[in-house]
């Protein structure tokens, strides 16, 4: 099997325009007829869906903390073995991660180093000119494991501004591979937790075409292609993806329930499981011929009234839970609780399958990796099973049964600090705020 070359598009900080550049480049190359695959560094549910829309092919997450080296290799091999070019997107700043051993920090630089992908640095140059070169030089020298092969300038104010920035880059010997002028029309809309989901964006295909037009006009696309390097795969076998929770899985899937890591679904299907989707927002019940129901995360707080009024769904979910397992992650966990308070402070009754009440009105950000050990046997593993995942939400628990007997798992953060217990279980129903990425 031939392994496609790849590049990693990253930035010194969040908000520099990585996603705009990545999507424009992916779509531009796809419409040239290249088979392009996207990859996303870190625990992000939203960007891979945009990559898929831009390229027409699945995009997976790569996470150097949560995933083992064999799993990382398996996912990169699956993508690079079925493509002509891999365009990976970094998360946050290039070196931003947790305090862990080198190569296991969750930073985008770990992924570039692991697979031998050169880094293309996206620089937001608004507010400085030649000084941008100092930022780029620092990124190029900070980590000897990686190669910064060039820069793309974003939010350039004028041609004079561009020449000034390019003057600084010439002094440090980094090629400028293109420059985009300030243009609010190229920015994807944001709301709630961040970017809107790919399925929510009106006229997404037209927007991707505009991004591709901008990339073709502003970037040296041909040179970018030549900078890609073969994807380096070191391990063969031994990957440990999350095992399927059942043979036939009823998966909630709509605008309220959409945060599922693509690699998790890939692993379930590869293990022989069948995934049957249904829509709670359409008042559909979990198919009764399935042997487990999975409610993923998403934005149920934006649709709490509709969910509370979906009597057929809620009744069917309760009936399903009487005889078969049900698990909820983050938003799914909130729906399994007694009630959900929306952003306006209105409380909506939920499934009442777990002893917890949650609120989005009382917002506080919860963010970070979680290492969990399951307390009792269930669909996510046997008692003591170690899961590595991630938590990102603003909702808070307002009332719950906090006893260990009702908890789903014990958890720590990425540095091993004890965070107590997480989630709840009642009979065959379980749930928690963290999204599982891989087994430990």
C-alpha positions as CSV (number, residue, x, y, z in Angstrom):
1,X,0.0,0.0,0.0
2,X,1.4,3.4,-0.9
3,X,1.4,6.0,1.8
4,X,0.4,9.5,0.7
5,X,2.6,12.5,1.7
6,X,1.2,15.1,4.2
7,X,1.6,18.5,5.6
8,X,0.4,20.0,8.9
9,X,-1.1,23.5,8.8
10,X,-0.7,25.1,12.3
11,X,-0.4,28.5,13.9
12,X,1.3,30.1,16.9
13,X,-2.1,30.6,18.6
14,X,-5.8,30.0,18.2
15,X,-7.8,32.4,16.0
16,X,-5.1,32.8,13.4
17,X,-7.2,31.5,10.5
18,X,-6.0,27.8,10.3
19,X,-9.5,26.5,9.5
20,X,-10.1,29.0,6.7
21,X,-6.8,28.2,5.1
22,X,-7.2,24.4,5.5
23,X,-10.7,24.3,4.1
24,X,-9.9,26.5,1.2
25,X,-6.8,24.4,0.3
26,X,-8.6,21.1,0.8
27,X,-11.5,22.1,-1.5
28,X,-9.1,23.7,-4.1
29,X,-7.1,20.5,-4.4
30,X,-10.2,18.3,-4.4
31,X,-11.8,20.1,-7.3
32,X,-8.5,19.8,-9.2
33,X,-9.2,16.1,-9.0
34,X,-6.7,15.1,-6.2
35,X,-7.9,12.6,-3.6
36,X,-7.3,14.6,-0.4
37,X,-7.8,13.5,3.2
38,X,-8.1,15.8,6.2
39,X,-6.9,15.1,9.7
40,X,-7.4,17.1,12.9
41,X,-5.0,17.3,15.8
42,X,-6.6,17.1,19.2
43,X,-10.1,16.4,20.6
44,X,-12.2,18.4,18.2
45,X,-15.6,17.2,17.0
46,X,-16.5,20.0,14.6
47,X,-13.5,20.5,12.2
48,X,-13.4,16.9,10.9
49,X,-17.0,17.3,9.6
50,X,-15.9,20.5,7.7
51,X,-12.9,18.6,6.3
52,X,-15.3,15.9,5.1
53,X,-17.5,18.4,3.4
54,X,-14.5,20.1,1.7
55,X,-12.8,16.9,0.5
56,X,-15.7,14.4,0.2
57,X,-13.7,11.9,2.3
58,X,-13.7,11.1,6.1
59,X,-11.4,13.0,8.4
60,X,-10.1,11.6,11.7
61,X,-8.7,13.1,14.9
62,X,-5.1,12.5,15.9
63,X,-4.3,13.0,19.6
64,X,-0.8,12.3,21.0
65,X,-2.0,12.2,24.6
66,X,-5.3,10.2,24.4
67,X,-4.2,7.8,21.7
68,X,-1.5,5.2,21.7
69,X,1.2,5.2,19.0
70,X,-0.4,2.1,17.3
71,X,-3.8,3.7,17.2
72,X,-2.3,6.9,15.8
73,X,-0.5,4.9,13.2
74,X,-3.6,3.0,12.3
75,X,-5.6,6.1,11.7
76,X,-2.9,7.9,9.7
77,X,-2.3,4.8,7.7
78,X,-6.0,4.4,6.9
79,X,-6.1,8.0,5.6
80,X,-2.8,8.2,3.9
81,X,-3.2,4.8,2.3
82,X,-6.4,5.9,0.6
83,X,-5.3,9.3,-0.6
84,X,-2.8,11.3,-2.7
85,X,-2.3,14.0,-0.1
86,X,-3.1,14.5,3.6
87,X,-3.7,18.0,4.9
88,X,-3.8,17.9,8.7
89,X,-5.0,20.8,10.8
90,X,-3.5,21.8,14.1
91,X,-5.4,22.8,17.2
92,X,-4.7,25.9,19.4
93,X,-1.1,27.0,19.1
94,X,1.4,24.6,17.5
95,X,3.1,23.7,20.8
96,X,0.1,24.1,23.1
97,X,-0.6,20.9,25.1
98,X,-0.4,19.5,28.6
99,X,2.7,18.9,30.8
100,X,3.7,15.4,29.8
101,X,6.7,13.6,28.3
102,X,7.8,14.7,24.9
103,X,5.6,13.2,22.2
104,X,2.6,12.7,24.6
105,X,1.5,16.3,25.2
106,X,-1.5,16.4,22.9
107,X,0.2,19.3,21.0
108,X,0.0,19.5,17.2
109,X,3.8,19.5,17.1
110,X,3.8,15.9,18.4
111,X,1.8,14.8,15.4
112,X,4.0,16.6,12.9
113,X,7.1,15.0,14.5
114,X,5.5,11.5,14.6
115,X,4.5,11.4,11.0
116,X,7.3,13.5,9.5
117,X,4.9,16.1,8.2
118,X,6.3,19.6,7.5
119,X,4.5,22.4,9.2
120,X,3.0,25.3,7.3
121,X,2.6,28.2,9.8
122,X,-0.5,30.4,9.4
123,X,0.3,33.9,10.8
124,X,-2.2,36.5,11.7
125,X,-0.1,39.6,10.9
126,X,-2.7,42.2,11.9
127,X,-1.0,44.6,14.3
128,X,2.6,43.9,13.3
129,X,4.8,43.7,10.3
130,X,8.5,42.6,10.4
131,X,8.0,41.4,14.0
132,X,5.9,38.6,12.6
133,X,9.2,37.0,11.5
134,X,10.4,36.8,15.1
135,X,7.3,34.8,15.9
136,X,7.8,32.5,13.0
137,X,11.5,32.1,13.8
138,X,10.6,31.2,17.4
139,X,8.2,28.5,16.2
140,X,10.8,27.2,13.7
141,X,13.5,26.8,16.4
142,X,11.4,25.9,19.5
143,X,11.2,22.1,18.7
144,X,14.0,20.4,16.8
145,X,11.8,17.5,16.0
146,X,9.8,19.4,13.5
147,X,10.4,21.4,10.3
148,X,8.5,24.7,9.6
149,X,8.6,24.7,5.8
150,X,7.0,28.0,5.2
151,X,4.4,30.5,6.3
152,X,1.0,31.8,5.1
153,X,0.1,35.3,6.0
154,X,-3.4,36.1,7.1
155,X,-5.3,39.4,7.7
156,X,-2.9,41.4,5.6
157,X,-3.9,45.1,5.6
158,X,-2.4,46.3,2.3
159,X,0.3,45.5,-0.3
160,X,2.7,47.7,1.6
161,X,1.9,45.7,4.8
162,X,2.6,42.5,2.9
163,X,6.0,43.7,1.6
164,X,7.0,44.7,5.1
165,X,6.1,41.3,6.5
166,X,7.8,39.5,3.6
167,X,10.9,41.6,4.3
168,X,11.1,40.1,7.8
169,X,10.6,36.6,6.5
170,X,13.4,37.0,4.0
171,X,15.8,37.9,6.8
172,X,15.1,34.6,8.5
173,X,14.9,32.5,5.3
174,X,11.3,31.3,5.6
175,X,9.4,31.2,2.4
176,X,6.0,33.1,2.2
177,X,3.6,30.7,0.5
178,X,0.8,33.1,0.2
179,X,-1.1,36.0,1.8
180,X,-4.8,36.6,2.4
181,X,-6.1,40.1,2.8
182,X,-8.5,41.0,5.6
183,X,-11.9,39.6,4.5
184,X,-14.7,38.9,6.9
185,X,-16.6,37.1,4.1
186,X,-14.2,34.2,4.3
187,X,-14.7,33.6,8.0
188,X,-16.9,30.7,9.1
189,X,-19.7,31.9,11.5
190,X,-19.3,31.2,15.2
191,X,-21.7,30.6,18.1
192,X,-22.2,28.7,21.3
193,X,-19.2,26.5,21.8
194,X,-17.3,27.8,18.8
195,X,-17.8,27.2,15.1
196,X,-21.2,26.1,13.9
197,X,-21.4,22.5,12.9
198,X,-21.0,21.6,9.2
199,X,-24.6,20.4,9.0
200,X,-25.9,23.8,10.3
201,X,-24.0,26.1,8.0
202,X,-26.3,27.5,5.3
203,X,-25.0,27.1,1.8
204,X,-21.8,25.4,3.1
205,X,-20.8,24.2,-0.4
206,X,-20.9,27.7,-1.8
207,X,-18.8,29.0,1.2
208,X,-16.2,26.2,0.6
209,X,-16.1,27.2,-3.1
210,X,-15.4,30.8,-2.1
211,X,-12.6,29.6,0.2
212,X,-11.1,27.5,-2.6
213,X,-11.2,30.5,-4.9
214,X,-9.4,32.6,-2.3
215,X,-6.8,29.9,-1.8
216,X,-6.1,29.5,-5.5
217,X,-5.7,33.3,-5.8
218,X,-3.7,33.9,-2.7
219,X,-1.6,30.8,-2.1
220,X,1.2,29.1,-4.1
221,X,-0.8,25.9,-4.1
222,X,1.6,24.0,-6.4
223,X,4.5,24.8,-4.1
224,X,2.5,23.7,-1.1
225,X,1.9,20.3,-2.7
226,X,5.7,19.8,-3.3
227,X,6.5,20.6,0.3
228,X,4.5,17.5,1.5
229,X,6.5,14.6,2.8
230,X,5.7,10.9,3.0
231,X,3.6,9.9,6.0
232,X,5.9,7.9,8.3
233,X,4.2,4.8,9.8
234,X,6.2,3.0,12.5
235,X,4.0,0.4,14.2
236,X,2.0,-2.4,12.6
237,X,-1.0,-3.6,14.5
238,X,-1.7,-3.3,18.3
239,X,-4.2,-0.5,18.0
240,X,-6.8,-0.4,20.7
241,X,-9.8,1.6,19.6
242,X,-12.9,1.8,21.7
243,X,-14.8,-1.5,21.3
244,X,-18.4,-1.3,20.2
245,X,-20.9,-1.2,23.0
246,X,-23.1,-3.7,21.2
247,X,-23.6,-5.5,18.0
248,X,-26.4,-3.3,16.7
249,X,-26.1,0.2,18.1
250,X,-29.0,2.8,18.1
251,X,-27.1,6.1,17.7
252,X,-29.0,9.4,18.2
253,X,-28.0,11.7,15.3
254,X,-29.3,15.2,14.5
255,X,-28.4,18.8,15.3
256,X,-28.8,18.1,19.0
257,X,-26.7,14.9,19.0
258,X,-23.8,15.1,16.6
259,X,-20.5,15.0,18.6
260,X,-19.1,11.6,17.8
261,X,-15.4,11.1,17.0
262,X,-15.2,9.7,13.5
263,X,-12.5,7.2,14.6
264,X,-14.8,5.8,17.2
265,X,-17.5,5.0,14.6
266,X,-14.8,3.6,12.3
267,X,-13.6,1.3,15.0
268,X,-17.1,0.1,15.8
269,X,-17.8,-0.8,12.2
270,X,-14.4,-2.4,11.8
271,X,-15.3,-4.7,14.7
272,X,-18.4,-5.8,13.0
273,X,-21.0,-3.6,14.7
274,X,-24.0,-2.1,12.9
275,X,-24.9,1.5,13.6
276,X,-28.5,2.5,13.2
277,X,-29.2,6.2,13.5
278,X,-32.4,7.9,14.7
279,X,-33.4,11.5,15.4
280,X,-34.7,12.6,18.8
281,X,-35.6,16.0,17.4
282,X,-37.8,14.3,14.9
283,X,-39.4,12.4,17.8
284,X,-38.0,9.1,16.6
285,X,-37.5,6.4,19.2
286,X,-34.4,4.1,19.5
287,X,-35.0,1.2,17.1
288,X,-36.3,-1.6,19.4
289,X,-34.3,-4.2,17.4
290,X,-31.0,-2.7,18.6
291,X,-29.2,-4.0,21.6
292,X,-27.7,-0.8,22.9
293,X,-28.6,3.0,22.6
294,X,-25.9,5.6,22.5
295,X,-26.7,9.3,23.0
296,X,-23.7,11.4,21.9
297,X,-22.9,15.0,22.8
298,X,-24.1,18.0,20.8
299,X,-26.3,21.0,21.6
300,X,-29.4,19.6,23.4
301,X,-29.5,22.9,25.4
302,X,-30.4,24.7,22.2
303,X,-33.3,22.3,21.5
304,X,-34.4,21.5,25.1
305,X,-38.0,22.5,24.5
306,X,-38.3,20.2,21.4
307,X,-36.7,17.3,23.2
308,X,-39.0,17.7,26.2
309,X,-41.9,17.7,23.8
310,X,-40.7,14.6,21.9
311,X,-42.9,12.3,23.9
312,X,-42.5,9.3,21.5
313,X,-38.7,9.6,21.8
314,X,-38.7,9.9,25.6
315,X,-41.2,7.1,26.1
316,X,-39.3,4.9,23.7
317,X,-36.0,5.6,25.4
318,X,-37.5,4.7,28.8
319,X,-38.9,1.5,27.4
320,X,-35.6,0.7,25.8
321,X,-33.7,1.3,29.0
322,X,-35.9,-1.2,30.9
323,X,-34.2,-4.1,29.1
324,X,-31.2,-2.8,27.3
325,X,-28.2,-0.6,28.0
326,X,-28.3,3.2,27.3
327,X,-25.2,5.5,27.5
328,X,-25.0,9.2,27.1
329,X,-21.9,11.4,26.6
330,X,-22.0,15.1,27.6
331,X,-25.2,16.4,25.9
332,X,-26.6,12.9,25.8
333,X,-25.9,12.6,29.6
334,X,-27.8,15.8,30.2
335,X,-30.9,14.4,28.3
336,X,-30.7,11.2,30.4
337,X,-31.1,13.3,33.5
338,X,-34.2,14.6,35.3
339,X,-34.2,18.1,33.8
340,X,-32.2,20.5,31.6
341,X,-32.3,24.3,32.2
342,X,-31.7,26.2,28.9
343,X,-29.8,29.5,28.5
344,X,-32.9,31.6,29.3
345,X,-33.4,29.8,32.6
346,X,-36.3,27.7,31.6
347,X,-36.2,24.2,33.0
348,X,-37.3,21.3,30.7
349,X,-38.1,17.8,31.9
350,X,-35.8,15.1,30.3
351,X,-35.8,11.3,30.4
352,X,-35.3,11.0,34.2
353,X,-33.2,7.9,33.7
354,X,-30.2,9.2,35.8
355,X,-30.3,11.1,39.1
356,X,-28.9,14.4,37.8
357,X,-30.2,17.9,36.8
358,X,-28.2,20.2,34.6
359,X,-28.2,23.9,33.6
360,X,-26.8,25.9,30.8
361,X,-28.0,29.1,32.3
362,X,-25.5,28.7,35.1
363,X,-22.5,28.6,32.8
364,X,-19.0,27.7,33.7
365,X,-16.4,26.3,31.3
366,X,-15.2,22.7,32.0
367,X,-12.3,21.9,29.7
368,X,-9.5,19.3,29.6
369,X,-8.5,15.7,29.2
370,X,-10.0,13.2,31.6
371,X,-8.6,9.8,32.6
372,X,-11.4,7.6,33.9
373,X,-11.7,4.2,35.5
374,X,-15.2,2.6,35.2
375,X,-16.7,1.7,38.5
376,X,-19.0,-1.2,37.4
377,X,-19.3,-3.4,34.4
378,X,-21.2,-1.9,31.5
379,X,-21.2,-1.2,27.8
380,X,-18.1,1.0,28.0
381,X,-16.0,-1.8,29.6
382,X,-15.6,-3.9,32.6
383,X,-15.1,-2.5,36.1
384,X,-11.7,-0.9,36.3
385,X,-11.4,-0.3,32.6
386,X,-9.3,2.8,31.9
387,X,-10.7,5.3,29.4
388,X,-9.0,8.4,28.1
389,X,-11.2,11.2,27.0
390,X,-11.9,14.9,26.9
391,X,-14.4,17.3,28.5
392,X,-15.6,20.6,27.0
393,X,-18.9,22.1,28.1
394,X,-20.4,25.1,29.9
395,X,-23.3,23.3,31.5
396,X,-23.2,22.7,35.3
397,X,-24.8,20.1,37.5
398,X,-27.4,21.8,39.8
399,X,-28.7,18.7,41.6
400,X,-27.6,15.1,41.7
401,X,-27.0,12.0,43.7
402,X,-23.3,12.4,44.4
403,X,-22.7,9.0,46.1
404,X,-20.1,6.7,44.7
405,X,-22.7,4.0,44.4
406,X,-24.5,6.1,41.8
407,X,-21.3,7.3,40.0
408,X,-20.2,6.1,36.6
409,X,-16.4,6.4,36.9
410,X,-13.6,7.9,39.0
411,X,-11.5,10.5,37.1
412,X,-8.3,12.4,37.1
413,X,-7.0,15.2,34.8
414,X,-4.1,14.6,32.4
415,X,-1.6,15.2,35.1
416,X,-3.1,12.7,37.5
417,X,-4.9,15.1,39.8
418,X,-7.8,13.5,41.5
419,X,-11.2,15.0,40.3
420,X,-13.4,12.6,42.2
421,X,-16.2,10.8,40.5
422,X,-17.9,11.5,37.2
423,X,-21.3,10.8,35.7
424,X,-24.0,8.5,37.0
425,X,-25.3,5.0,36.5
426,X,-28.7,3.5,37.3
427,X,-29.2,0.0,36.3
428,X,-28.1,-0.4,32.7
429,X,-28.2,3.4,32.1
430,X,-24.9,5.3,32.3
431,X,-23.6,8.7,31.3
432,X,-21.0,11.4,32.0
433,X,-19.8,14.7,30.7
434,X,-16.6,13.4,29.2
435,X,-16.2,12.0,25.6
436,X,-14.2,8.8,25.5
437,X,-11.4,8.8,22.9
438,X,-9.6,5.6,23.5
439,X,-9.0,2.8,26.0
440,X,-6.0,3.3,28.2
